[in-house]
Structures are given as C-alpha cells and as structure tokens.
C-alpha cells in the first residue's frame, strides 16, 4: 500500500489550529510589532550597467598593427580640386526605398541639402591625402590660379582641428554668386572681377563698393564683418583710447536721461563696439550701408555657412560619443558604422524575406538619428572629418580589420 494513502488522509481527520493567547505574546516596545512581516523585495537597479561582449572583446584592448595615415589609399584622386568634388558628391547617402519617409520629410531633407554651400573643410582634405605639407602647397598654387577659393569663418579656430577654414571651387563660387536673386548682373560681375584680380584675398575693403552694393552683398551672405567681441572693457575704457572709440563711454552715458535708450549706449551700441558679425534687416543700419563699415575689411562668406558648420560640429560630437560607449574608447570600424546607422534592417534578400513573413525587427531609417538630425549624413564623410580634425585615429588590427579610437 502506498504511503500517500494513510489513515489520517482517508478519514479526513483535521487538527484544530492552535491559536496562542494574546496574553502569552511577548511584550514589545515597538508599535509595529503586531504587523505582518514580509521579506524585503530585491529591486533591480533603474539603469543596470550593460556590458556588451562584442564591445570589450573579453575585457582586452584591440591589437594595434599600425596607424592608418590616409583614408584614400584605395582612391585615385589626382589633385585637391578632384578631392573637393569627391567629398561633395559623397557627403550624403541616398534616400532608402521604403524607409518610412513621407513626402513632407523627403522635401525637407532635399531642401536642406540644397541649401548647404558647396565647400569642404581643410581638415577633411588632409584626411584624404598623404602628405599635409604637399597638400598645403597645392592648395596655395590652385588658389593663385583662381581654381579654388579659401574662405575663413572668424571664431571657428585655426589649424588642423578648425571647422572655419573651407575650400570651394571657383566655378562653384561664381555660380553661387550669379544665382543669387538679391544681386544684379552688374554687381555680380564687379564682385567676381575684384576677386579674380586678387586671388589670395580673403577680405574686401568696404571702400571698394558703394553703400547699396555692400548692403546687397551682405544680404546675400557673401560678405560679413569680423566680430571683435563686446565686453565690459569697452564700456569703461577712457575716451582717449584709440582702440575702442565707441559711443558707450561713461562720458556720454552719464549725460543721458535715466531709462532712455541713450543711457545704455544707443541703438547702435553693440554694433559700434564690434559685436555681431553682420547687420539685421530690421535695423536702421541696413539703410546706411557702407557708412557703418567705412574703412573696415569685410570677410568673404558663403550663404548657408551657419547651417553647414552646425551640422558638421554636431556630427563630429555624435561620432565621438559613439566611440566612448566602449570600455577602452576604441571600437572596430564595422561596429561603429552600425551604431551610426542606428541598427536599421539590412537590404539583403534574407532580410526582405523576413520582412514579408512578418518577422521584421529592424528599425526604419526615418526613426534613426542619422536621418532625423543629420539628414542622411554619410558615415565615411563624418569619419574623415574626425580623422582630419585630430579627434580620432584609425588603426589596423589583426582580427577585426580596422578600428577607431579617440586621440
């Protein structure tokens, strides 16, 4: 007979539960002694530290077999002019089919790309060439012969990591100038003739053009003023100072009525002190034109430079952040590209078959940062910008190909 069929079980004999008398309970000074007790729950951390085995490669650094000096080892680029054309044509990726973009977003992406100036930064050119000294000599020779034009943006740094030093083909600059609607044909010819006669010039004296011409060129974004900055030293400088002769001295402010515009220096206080590189269309200074910049050197500029530099700096910062997610601040090149792409679905036949069967688990391109913030900026383009600017360096490994690390 099995043990589970016992007499107590079959006869349904039950025992009364023994309840202890409240008088027999041990007295406690705590008011919470009679409450039901529960074991504490083991709560997980809100942000657990996720360690990807693919990133740290068993906790060891990547093997270093040598630095990659040039990114264009497999390209046949003859000169700097051809390199500029290559960089411009490979800046953005093509819009993917079935990427989740509606017609409005497609129009925004295409219009934004069209509004950017056709220029390339000097560090990007150095990343695609072997010898920086030879490249600089070639840039100087091509500038003297009016094949390319060097454009500097004040306040964006100088040297290898600068983003304010750009190059543009002279034919593209001429086309950009002639297609500007705010400039008539006579002014465009006059402006381009002046630049052809002075190929190395990066600024234009305001005395070479009339007041109306200076205003039109600044409205078109082809000229701008160099900002000297506005600080407290300009306000409290002595009236005899020859450097900061503005209308914001104490001698003129103290005689103005309290609460008036003259008490803070007048309508033109910031502009007279050298602040803001440019003039506003709503300001009265637009009507005076050349009077405000009489004798000053106006810097050459390109329409849409602000949006171009903002896109460039944000893309640089984003790529560096993606590298810092790895433990040793170095990552294989293929993995870094996957991070930049945002983990979108592959375009091979196997991935399409999974999508048709309802097994699609990838991310649509329209939902990635690459297309939402950077308008489809190419990974190779951003990598060349970071390598040329000295932010990251490329090196060979013996197992996973090329890798990237932060300098």
Residue pairs with C-beta under 8 A, 6 or more apart in sequence:
7 13
51 327
54 335
55 325
55 326
55 327
55 331
55 335
56 326
56 327
56 328
59 327
61 328
61 330
62 328
62 330
62 332
62 395
62 397
62 400
62 403
62 405
63 397
63 398
63 399
64 395
64 396
64 397
65 395
65 396
65 397
65 398
66 395
66 396
67 393
67 394
67 395
68 393
68 394
68 395
68 396
68 402
69 130
70 127
70 128
70 129
70 130
71 127
71 128
71 380
71 383
71 384
71 387
71 394
72 83
72 127
72 128
72 129
75 86
75 128
77 83
77 86
77 128
77 129
79 138
79 142
80 125
80 129
80 135
80 138
80 139
80 142
80 148
80 167
81 142
81 147
81 148
81 169
83 120
83 125
83 128
83 129
84 120
84 125
84 148
84 167
84 168
84 169
85 169
86 128
87 120
87 124
87 125
87 128
87 381
87 384
88 118
88 120
90 378
90 380
90 381
91 377
91 378
91 381
92 113
92 375
92 376
92 377
92 378
92 381
93 376
93 377
93 378
94 376
95 101
95 106
95 109
95 376
96 344
96 347
96 365
99 364
99 365
99 366
99 371
100 364
100 365
100 366
100 367
101 109
101 365
101 366
101 371
105 366
109 371
109 375
109 376
112 307
112 375
113 375
115 303
115 304
115 307
116 304
116 307
116 308
116 311
117 166
117 168
117 176
117 302
117 303
117 304
117 305
117 308
118 168
118 169
118 172
118 176
119 151
119 166
119 167
119 168
119 302
119 305
119 308
120 166
120 167
120 168
121 162
121 163
121 165
121 166
121 167
121 312
121 385
121 388
122 139
122 162
122 165
122 166
122 167
122 388
123 160
123 161
123 162
123 163
123 385
123 388
123 389
123 390
124 381
124 384
124 385
124 388
125 135
125 139
125 167
125 388
126 132
126 135
126 160
126 388
127 384
127 385
127 387
127 388
128 384
128 388
129 135
139 148
139 150
139 167
142 148
143 149
143 150
143 199
143 200
144 199
144 200
145 199
146 170
146 196
146 199
147 169
147 170
148 167
148 168
148 169
148 170
149 167
149 168
149 169
149 170
149 173
149 195
149 199
149 300
150 165
150 166
150 167
150 202
151 165
151 166
151 167
151 168
151 202
151 300
151 301
151 302
152 164
152 165
152 166
152 202
152 299
152 300
153 163
153 164
153 165
153 166
153 301
153 305
153 309
154 164
154 226
154 227
154 277
154 299
155 164
155 227
155 277
156 162
156 163
156 164
156 165
156 309
157 163
157 164
158 164
158 165
160 388
160 389
160 390
161 389
161 390
161 391
162 389
163 309
163 312
163 313
163 316
163 389
164 309
166 302
168 302
173 195
173 302
174 192
176 302
176 303
177 183
177 188
177 191
177 192
177 220
177 222
178 185
178 188
180 188
180 220
180 222
180 303
182 216
182 219
182 220
183 191
183 216
183 217
183 220
187 213
187 216
187 217
190 209
190 213
191 209
191 213
191 217
191 222
194 204
194 208
195 201
195 300
201 300
202 299
202 300
203 297
203 298
203 299
203 300
204 223
204 297
204 298
204 300
205 295
205 296
205 297
205 298
206 214
206 290
206 293
206 294
206 295
206 296
206 297
206 298
207 290
207 294
207 295
209 217
209 290
210 289
210 290
211 288
211 289
211 290
211 291
212 289
213 290
214 223
214 289
214 290
214 293
214 298
215 286
215 289
215 290
217 223
217 298
218 224
218 278
218 279
218 298
219 281
220 303
221 301
221 302
221 303
221 304
221 305
222 300
222 301
222 302
222 303
223 298
223 299
223 300
223 301
224 277
224 278
224 298
224 299
224 301
225 277
225 278
225 279
225 293
225 296
225 298
225 299
226 277
226 297
226 299
227 274
227 275
227 276
227 277
228 273
228 274
228 275
229 274
229 275
230 270
230 273
230 274
230 275
233 244
234 244
234 246
234 248
234 273
234 274
235 248
235 249
235 250
235 253
235 265
236 250
237 243
237 244
237 249
238 249
239 249
239 251
244 273
246 265
246 269
246 272
246 273
247 265
247 266
247 268
247 269
247 272
248 265
248 266
248 269
248 272
248 273
252 262
252 265
253 262
253 263
253 264
253 265
256 262
256 263
257 263
261 267
265 272
265 273
266 272
267 283
267 284
268 285
268 292
270 276
271 279
271 283
271 285
271 292
277 299
279 285
279 286
279 292
280 286
285 292
302 308
311 374
311 375
311 377
312 385
314 373
314 374
315 374
315 377
315 382
315 385
316 382
316 385
316 386
316 389
316 391
318 340
318 369
318 373
318 374
318 382
319 336
319 340
319 382
319 383
319 386
319 391
319 392
320 386
320 391
320 392
320 406
322 331
322 336
322 339
322 340
323 329
323 330
323 331
323 336
323 392
323 404
323 405
323 406
324 406
325 331
325 339
328 405
329 405
329 406
330 403
330 404
330 405
330 406
331 339
331 403
331 404
331 405
332 397
332 400
332 401
332 402
332 403
332 404
333 394
333 401
333 402
333 403
333 404
334 400
334 401
336 379
336 404
337 379
340 370
340 379
340 382
341 368
341 370
341 379
342 363
342 365
342 367
342 368
342 369
342 370
343 362
343 363
343 368
344 362
344 363
344 364
344 365
344 368
345 351
345 355
345 360
345 361
345 362
345 363
345 364
346 362
351 360
351 362
354 360
354 361
365 371
366 372
370 376
370 377
383 392
383 394
383 404
386 392
387 393
387 394
390 407
391 406
391 407
392 404
392 405
392 406
392 407
393 404
393 405
393 407
394 402
394 403
394 404
395 402
395 403
395 404
395 405
396 402
396 403
397 403
